[in-house]
């Protein structure tokens, strides 16, 4: 099985999720559906809804609640993208102009707020306190991750543990919650539900680790943002953290000057940082950490019976460390 077959396996349900997006975006305020559709149709991988649907089906769930809940997870993810692009002053998202570039920062923040509040309105309507708790815990952690990342902007003293705390909170907890909800829907008990939550957490960490690698080495236009964007925004990620542990004082001073200066990176500066990361194998180190996370994630699935959905979850995990965009 490969990723194309994984998506084929869940194609009918994923189409229902897309239709649910349209239903959830209905509003008499025309800007809300316009901006929501713009962001949601911009080429997102739908990994979070896919994982929720796969986990639920693997756990034996065949009801209708999985569709709206999968759409809610993607709504919350989309809200964070709208807010992130404002915080980061981004002008590109998934290869096209970001929503804040098209409609402005104020509109992006407010429509992001709508997506958040609409999501929790739908969760209340779902009427399952355990699901509501999983999502509220995840979104609280996500907000904390955003603030911590802001505090650590341009901080070359950031430790690997602090970096991982940002990654877990900003990215991994929502993926973990999506998988956890699959277990809750299937009613498989606390032990297996926690195994799914841990699977999602490890996959989410690995996903962000690979994203941070691609920010330095991606080729072509498929990545959806300019190479070096994180560095331009002062985000110190693991490839650079690893290089800073081993580089000379002069090299460290150069990087410090680059990240603290407000002007955009010059091409030569980015190239020099890329060469420095290459010299100390920051990419190789980060990819190895991602591979270890994926091995741990796949191990969490051992307690579930063999079925196409379990195989698909293993394929998704492997995809995370082999993707090129």
Secondary structure, 3 states (H helix, E strand, C coil): CCHHHHHHHCHHHHHHHHHHHHHHCCCCCHHHHHHHHHHHCCCCCCHHHHHHHHHHHHCCCCCCHHHHHHHHHHHHHHHHHHHHHHHCCCCEECCEECHHHHHCHHHHHHHHHHHHHHHHHHHHHHCCHHHHHHHHHHHHHHHHHHHHHHHCCCCCCCCHHHHHHHHHHHHHHHHHHHHHHHHHHHCCCHHHHHHHHHHHHHHHHHHHHHHHHHHHHCCCCCCCCCCCHHHHCCCCCHHHHHHHHHCCHHHHHHHHHHHHCCCCCCHHHHHHHHHHHHHCCHHHHHHHHHHHHHHHHHHHHHHCCCCHHHHHHHHHHHHHCCCCC
